Amino acid sequence: MVDRDAGIDTGATTATATATDSFISHRNLLFTVAYEMLGSAADAEDVLQETWLRWSGVEHAAVRDPRAFLVRITTRQALTRLRTLRRRKESYVGPWLPEPLLTAPDVAEDVELADSVSMAMLLVLETLAPTERAVFVLRDVFDLDYDEIAQAVDKTPPAVRQIAHRARAHVAARRPRETVSPSQTRDALAAFQQAVATGDLTGLLDMIAPDVVLLTDGGGVVRAAVEPVAGLADVTEALARLSGALLRPTLVNGHPALIIRRDGRIDTVVTLRLDAGLITGLYAVRNPDKLSRMNRETAMSR
């Protein structure tokens, strides 16, 4: 309908407003889908921009399920960007770690969501092929049906079922063997914090697995180990260099973590992987390009 006095197509205006409302209402979900596929908030935001551009050009009256349609667009855009990221990571200096996000308590309260966006899980997802990663995220995290996923990844439903089965087995073999409660993680981090603050690592030794691995992501921008540090002796030697650093607890990707500040700015974000009560992985993100979102909470949802 056209308002002849104002020269405005009110029908088009209403449709645009409805499309905008739909996008905004699902934005946190779409961001989470893109982030779980990419491990990068900056790239996830770019994917959302592309999703909005495509969504704004759709005939919305013909869309029966805006949520499914938006997830489909986001998945396709994330898959395209994921393949680009893989090439970029090949030339990355040192270990690549996902971008840590400061999250609100509600993310931690959703146990399945927190598990799916944990640093440990995101690193496991990195070992999947792009389509496997998309299928696993959409099925096992967001519980989409196989027909919806098939449309998002341009596969048949039977093919998606096979991919999901293969991806699930791959993830199960590499993810932490048991669910770790927030209190267990907090206890481990408290011991880690105390050991670093005092320089006395002896109290931490019983909590670290013999085959522990420390990954430090500096991205070639700041000083960091360019190879994984493996084994109890080498890891504790590396940790000794942090002696006296001031660490503060926080929530990162839905899990307890520690922040090191230097000169009033965030210098490093430290997260842990626990298996059978022992620290098997230490992840330290130092690349300043990956720390920009640690000053504000990022909303996530399923």
N, C-alpha and C positions, 0 to 999 in steps of 0.2 A: 504494500500500500504506500502511496506517495502523498505526503503532506504538501498540497499545492502552494500554500502560502509560504512555507519555509523552503520548498524545493528539496525536501529530504525524503528518501525512500525509507519509511519507518520499518517496513518488513525486513529490508537488508540490515538496518541498524539493529533490530531485535535479534536477527540470526547471528550477527557478529558478536553481540553481547553474550548470547547463549554459548557460542563456540569458545569465547574467552573464559566464561565461567567454567565450562567443562574442562578446559585445559588447566586452569588454576586449581580446580578441585582435585585433579589427578597429578599435579606437578610433583609432589613429593614421591609418589609411587614411580613416576617416570624417571625422576632423577636417580632413585635407588636402582631401578633396572639398569640404567645406563652406567652407573657407577660400579655395580657388581660385574658388569661385562668388561669394563675398561680399567678399573682400579685407579682412575684419575678423575677427580672432581672437576678440574678445568675442562677436560674433554667431555665429561658428562654434561656440563653446562652448554658446551657447543652443540652437542647432540640435541639437547632440548630446544635450542634456537632453531635448528633445522627441523625438528618435529613441529614446532609452532608454525613455521613458514609453510610447511606442507599441510598441516591441519587447517590453517586459515584459508587455504585454497580449495578445500573439500566442500562438496554439496552436503551440508550437515543434515538436511532433512532426510537424506537417504541412509544415514548411519544409524543402525539399530542399537549398537552398543559402543558408545564413545570410549569407554575404558579400554575395551579390547582393541578398538581401532587405533587409539593413541599408543598403546603398548606395541602394536604391530609396527607402527611408523618408527617408534623409538628403537625397537630391536633392529630393524633394517638399517637405520642410520648408525647405530652402535656397531653393528657388524662391519660396515664399511670402514668406520674409523678404527676398529680393532685391528684390521689387517694393516692399516697404515701405521698404527702404533707398534706392531710387531717389527716392522722394518726399522722404525726409529729406535727401538730397544736394542737392536743388533749393534748399534754404534754408541749405546749409552756407556758412560764411563763408570765402571764398578757395578756392584749389584743394584738391580732395580727393585724398589719396594713400592707398594701402593701408596697413594697419597693419604695420609692420616686425616681424619675428620673429628673435630670436637663435636660430640653428640650429647643430646639431652638424656636425662634418666629414662624417658619413655622408650628409647631405643634399647637400652639395657634390659628393660622389663619385658620386652618381646624377645624371649630366649631364642626363637628360631631366626628372627631377623638379626639379632646381635651375632649369632653364630655365623650367619651367611655373609656378614660384612666384616668379620674379624680379619685382622692382618694375616693370620695363619690360613684361614680359608681362602682369602683372595690370592694368596701365593699358590695354593693348591689349584685354584681355578686357572692360574696362569699356565699350568701344564696341559690344559685342554686345548684342542683345536677350536677356532672361533665358533663354528656351528655347534660343536659339542658344548661349549661354554654357554651359548645362548639357550640351548635346549635345557641344559641342567638348571640354569637360573630360572627360566620361565616355568619349568615343571616342578622342581623340588623346592624352590623358594617361594614362588608366587602361585603355584598350584593351578596353572592354566591347563586347560584340557588339550589333548593332542591335536585336535582339529585347529584350535586357535594357534598353537605353536607352529603347526605345519604352514599356515598362511604367513606367519611372521618370518619363517626361515626359508620359504619357498621349497618345501619338501612335502612328500606325501605323509599322511598320518602313520602308516606302517613304518616308514623310514625313520620318522621322528621317534617312534617307540624303540627302535633298535639303537638309535643314537643316544636316547635317554638311558637305556640299560647299560650301554658301554660307558657313558660318562659317569653314571652313578657308581659303577664298579671301580673306575679309575679314581674317583674322588674318595671313595671308601677306603681304598688302599693307602691313601696319602694324608688324609685328614687326621687330626688328633684322635686317638683311640677311644677316648671317653669324654663325656661332657664335663667341662670344668666350670665349677660355680664361681660367681664373682668373688665370693669370700676367699676361695682358694687362690685366685689370681691376686687379690688384694694382699693376702698374707705373703705371697712370693714377692710381690713388688715392695712390700714394706721391708722385708729382709734385704732385698736388693738395694733399696734406698738407704737403709742403715749401714750396709757394708760400704757403699760408695761414700757416704758422708763421713764415716770414720776411717776409711782406708783399710779396715780390717775385713778381709774377704773370707776368713776362716769359717765364719758362721753361715756363709752362703754355699760352701763347698758341698755340703750334704744335700743341697737342693738342686744342684746342677748335674745333669746327665753326663756321663763320660763322653758321649758323642755329640755334645751340644754344638750348635753352629750359631755364630754371630754374623749378621749381615748389616753392613753400614752403608747407607745410601747418601753419598755426597754429590752425585751427579756430575763430578768433575768441577763443581763450583766451589766447594769447601773441602777441607781435608777429611779423608775417610779411607778406610781400607778398600782397595780395588778388587780384592778377592775375598771370598768367605773365610772367616776365621773359624777353624774347626778344632774340637777337642778341648777338654777341660783345662789343660795347662795353658794353651795359647789364648783361650777366651778369658781366663782369669787374669792373665798378663795384660790383655787389652783393657779389661775392666779396671785394673789398678791405675790406669792413666786417668781415670775419671775421679780419682780420690779427691775429696773435698768439694766436688761439684754440688750445687744446690738443686735438688730434685723436688718437684711438686706433683702430687697425685692429681689425676684428672680422668675423664672418661673419653676414650678414643675408640671410634667405631663400635660403640656399645659395650666396651670392656675397660676395666681399670688400666691405666697407663701412667707413665711418668713424663714430665716435661723438664728439660734443663734450660734455664735461661742464662744468658750472658749479656751484660751491658743493657739490661732491660728488655731484651728481645728473646723470642723463642729460638733456641739454638739447636735442640735435638728433641725428638719425641721417641720414647722407648716403650716398646710393647714386648710381651712374652708369648711363647708357646709352651704350654704345659702338657706333658704326657705322663700318665701314671704318677702324678704328684711331683714330677721332676721338670726342671726347666730344660727343654730340648732346643728351643730357638729363642734368640734375642734379636730384635729388629730395631735398629736405630736409624731414623730418618733425619738427615741433616741438610739435605738439599733445600735451600731457602725457597725455591720455586714451589716446593711441595708443602710448605708450612703456612701459606697465606691464609688458609681457612681455619687455622687453629686459634684465631682471635674471636671467632663467633661460632655459635652452635649451628650445625647443619641438620635440617629436618629430614627425616627418612621415614618411609612407611612401606607396608606390603599391601 
